[in-house]
Structures are given as C-alpha cells and as structure tokens.
Amino acid sequence: MSHKHILIQGGARGLGLALVNRLLADEGNVITATARDPAASQRLIELQDTYGESRLALQKLDITDESSIASARESLGARQERLDLMIICAGLLHDEARGMWPEKKLADLDPSHLAMSFAVNATGPALMIKHFHDLMTHGKPTVIAIISARIGSISDNRYGGWYGYRASKAAQNQFTRTAAIELSRQAKQLICVGLHPGTVDTSLSEPFQKRVPEDQLQSPDQAAGHILGVIAKLRPEDSGLLFDWAGKRIEP
Ligand SMILES: NC(=O)c1ccc[n+]([C@@H]2O[C@H](COP(=O)([O-])OP(=O)(O)OC[C@H]3O[C@@H](n4cnc5c(N)ncnc54)[C@H](OP(=O)(O)O)[C@@H]3O)[C@@H](O)[C@H]2O)c1
C-alpha cells in the first residue's frame, strides 16, 4: 500500500487532536503529530499505543522557536522522504498566564502580547512552510493547509476589537498567499491555502461561546470532518486562497 504521509502541527488538543483522530481511522495514513510537550499529552500517547509508532509519530515543536521547527524537520526527514499533507493548527487568542486577553480598545494594546500573537499566528506558520515545503515538491498532489480565522479578513471587519488576533491572522493569510505564489513556481501540484474552521468548542473559543448560537458551535470532530472534506476537494488553482469549513471562499 502506498501511504499518505501527514504532518499535523498542534496535534495534542482542540482541532488538531480531532484531525489526528480522524486521519488515523484511514489505514493508509502515516501521521506525525506535533506539540510543545508531546510527553504531557495523554490523549496522543493513548492514540500511539492503540495505532502503533509506525502509524503515529509524536514530535516536539514550538512554533515560536525556529530552532525547534528546524530540529522537528530534521527528525521527520530522518524517518521519511516526503510529506503529502501538512495542516498547521497553532493559534493564540488569549493566555491568562500572561494576562493576555483580546483587546476591546486601543488602550488595551500591549506590544508584548501583539508580538506573541504574531509569533504564534503568523510568523510561526510561515516558518513551518519555510522548513517543511521541500518535502512537498515531489510532483504528486500535496496540500499545505494553515488553519486561519474569518476574523482575519480585513474586508469582513465590521465590529472592530480583537486587534492582535485579527491582525496576526490577516498577516498569516498574506504569508499563505505569498508562499503559494512562490511554491507554485516550484511544484504545480502543491496547494497552499488558509482554512477557517468555524466556531469550534475548544479552549481557544471557550470564554466566548456564550454569544455563539448553539447550532453554530461545532465539536472538534465535526470541524475536523469539514476541514478534511474541503481539503479533499482542493484543486491547484485554489492555491493562495482562503476558504471556510463549508468550502466557501472568504475574501481577504
Ligand atoms: N476554536 C475556534 O472557534 C476557532 C475559530 C477560528 C479559528 N480557529 C483556529 O483554529 C486553530 C486551532 O485552534 P483550537 O480551536 O484547536 O484551539 P486550542 O485548543 O486552544 O489549540 C491551540 C493550538 O495551538 C497550539 N499552539 C499554541 N501556541 C503554540 C506554540 N508556541 N507552538 C506550537 N503550538 C502552539 C497548541 O499546541 P500545544 O498543545 O503545544 O499547546 C494547540 O495545538 C487555531 O489556528 C485557531 O486560531 C479556532
């Protein structure tokens, strides 16, 4: 059987963990899941015990540290020569330990919180593409999907607020498009897109769920199913674009 080699960055919880779960159900998939501390992810360890190390490898990776990304690339490259799908899930909206909360007004702007938002949501995903894309230019169809957010769309910004998250996701979308243009010159079959998962019941959205109508809050498993459905239908001409969980285009 020819295996599909998949990298899920941020696979220990939330949407990333749900993607790992779903993808493991297909015997043809060989998955590497990253986390900042994989040894602390009971769920990933249980999945590895169930499916075996040949189906699920765990890899330490901090997206805010380029040397960590480079060493993850080296470890993965020692195990396999190619990747067919990479989904980048890292996202930061609030961090109570740092006193970081989505800004309601200009007076709330804090340079260190903005820098952290950009490191996780924008620079990190761009560095992932920098370090891993060479495994994806082998001529067969490949997909780099960066989990974005509708709120990063500048044309869709009608309510304001959430400066750092909005701006860093907008920057992420620009990185995605710019990388897609460069990569299309190297590999016509490589598709690089941003994907908005909808509102998903995870720790990222948890403090804000009261405002979300019940029928619009997806479980991580539902959202993962939608995201994989959109990825399955992507064509090379979609590269550089941003789609929502239903496959509808979002204007930047
Ligand atoms: N939930 C929603 O309603 C919603 C809506 C729109 C977009 N999104 C996007 O969906 C994606 C997944 O978020 P989620 O909802 O699943 O949230 P989550 O459960 O809070 O997960 C956040 C993810 O980001 C990773 N991460 C944070 N800082 C990191 C760092 N420095 N290095 C590496 N990984 C880091 C975490 O990895 P560790 O386990 O290593 O901490 C974790 O995998 C994010 O891009 C988010 O912006 C979510």
The ligand as a MOL file (V3000), in Angstrom:
LIG
                    3D

  0  0  0     0  0            999 V3000
M  V30 BEGIN CTAB
M  V30 COUNTS 48 52 0 0 0
M  V30 BEGIN ATOM
M  V30 1 N -11.9090 27.3470 18.1720 0
M  V30 2 C -12.4280 28.2090 17.3290 0
M  V30 3 O -13.6170 28.6020 17.4470 0
M  V30 4 C -11.6050 28.7570 16.1810 0
M  V30 5 C -12.2090 29.6730 15.2940 0
M  V30 6 C -11.4580 30.1690 14.2310 0
M  V30 7 C -10.1490 29.7460 14.0610 0
M  V30 8 N -9.5970 28.8550 14.9520 0 CHG=1
M  V30 9 C -8.1990 28.4390 14.7190 0
M  V30 10 O -8.1330 27.0240 14.8200 0
M  V30 11 C -6.7790 26.6570 15.1680 0
M  V30 12 C -6.8280 25.5950 16.2600 0
M  V30 13 O -7.2800 26.2010 17.4560 0
M  V30 14 P -8.1590 25.4110 18.5180 0
M  V30 15 O -9.5120 25.9810 18.4680 0
M  V30 16 O -7.9760 23.9640 18.3580 0 CHG=-1
M  V30 17 O -7.5010 25.9540 19.8810 0
M  V30 18 P -6.7510 25.2340 21.0910 0
M  V30 19 O -7.4790 24.0100 21.5290 0
M  V30 20 O -6.5340 26.3390 22.0830 0
M  V30 21 O -5.3550 24.7850 20.4510 0
M  V30 22 C -4.3570 25.7080 20.1780 0
M  V30 23 C -3.2680 25.0080 19.4290 0
M  V30 24 O -2.2300 25.9470 19.1850 0
M  V30 25 C -1.0090 25.3520 19.5550 0
M  V30 26 N -0.0250 26.3390 19.9880 0
M  V30 27 C -0.2080 27.4320 20.7320 0
M  V30 28 N 0.9820 28.0380 20.9480 0
M  V30 29 C 1.9070 27.2720 20.3270 0
M  V30 30 C 3.3270 27.3360 20.1910 0
M  V30 31 N 4.0530 28.3200 20.7240 0
M  V30 32 N 3.9630 26.3710 19.4660 0
M  V30 33 C 3.2590 25.3590 18.9230 0
M  V30 34 N 1.9140 25.2340 19.0210 0
M  V30 35 C 1.2760 26.1880 19.7160 0
M  V30 36 C -1.3570 24.4170 20.7100 0
M  V30 37 O -0.3290 23.4710 20.8610 0
M  V30 38 P 0.1400 22.9100 22.3010 0
M  V30 39 O -0.7410 21.7260 22.5830 0
M  V30 40 O 1.5460 22.5420 22.0920 0
M  V30 41 O -0.0590 23.9970 23.3120 0
M  V30 42 C -2.6640 23.8340 20.2110 0
M  V30 43 O -2.4250 22.7640 19.3360 0
M  V30 44 C -6.0720 27.9570 15.5560 0
M  V30 45 O -5.2880 28.4010 14.4660 0
M  V30 46 C -7.2150 28.9270 15.7800 0
M  V30 47 O -6.8300 30.2690 15.5690 0
M  V30 48 C -10.2870 28.3450 16.0010 0
M  V30 END ATOM
M  V30 BEGIN BOND
M  V30 1 1 1 2
M  V30 2 2 2 3
M  V30 3 1 2 4
M  V30 4 1 4 5
M  V30 5 2 4 48
M  V30 6 2 5 6
M  V30 7 1 6 7
M  V30 8 2 7 8
M  V30 9 1 8 9
M  V30 10 1 8 48
M  V30 11 1 9 10
M  V30 12 1 9 46
M  V30 13 1 10 11
M  V30 14 1 11 12
M  V30 15 1 11 44
M  V30 16 1 12 13
M  V30 17 1 13 14
M  V30 18 2 14 15
M  V30 19 1 14 16
M  V30 20 1 14 17
M  V30 21 1 17 18
M  V30 22 2 18 19
M  V30 23 1 18 20
M  V30 24 1 18 21
M  V30 25 1 21 22
M  V30 26 1 22 23
M  V30 27 1 23 24
M  V30 28 1 23 42
M  V30 29 1 24 25
M  V30 30 1 25 26
M  V30 31 1 25 36
M  V30 32 1 26 27
M  V30 33 1 26 35
M  V30 34 2 27 28
M  V30 35 1 28 29
M  V30 36 1 29 30
M  V30 37 2 29 35
M  V30 38 1 30 31
M  V30 39 2 30 32
M  V30 40 1 32 33
M  V30 41 2 33 34
M  V30 42 1 34 35
M  V30 43 1 36 37
M  V30 44 1 36 42
M  V30 45 1 37 38
M  V30 46 2 38 39
M  V30 47 1 38 40
M  V30 48 1 38 41
M  V30 49 1 42 43
M  V30 50 1 44 45
M  V30 51 1 44 46
M  V30 52 1 46 47
M  V30 END BOND
M  V30 END CTAB
M  END
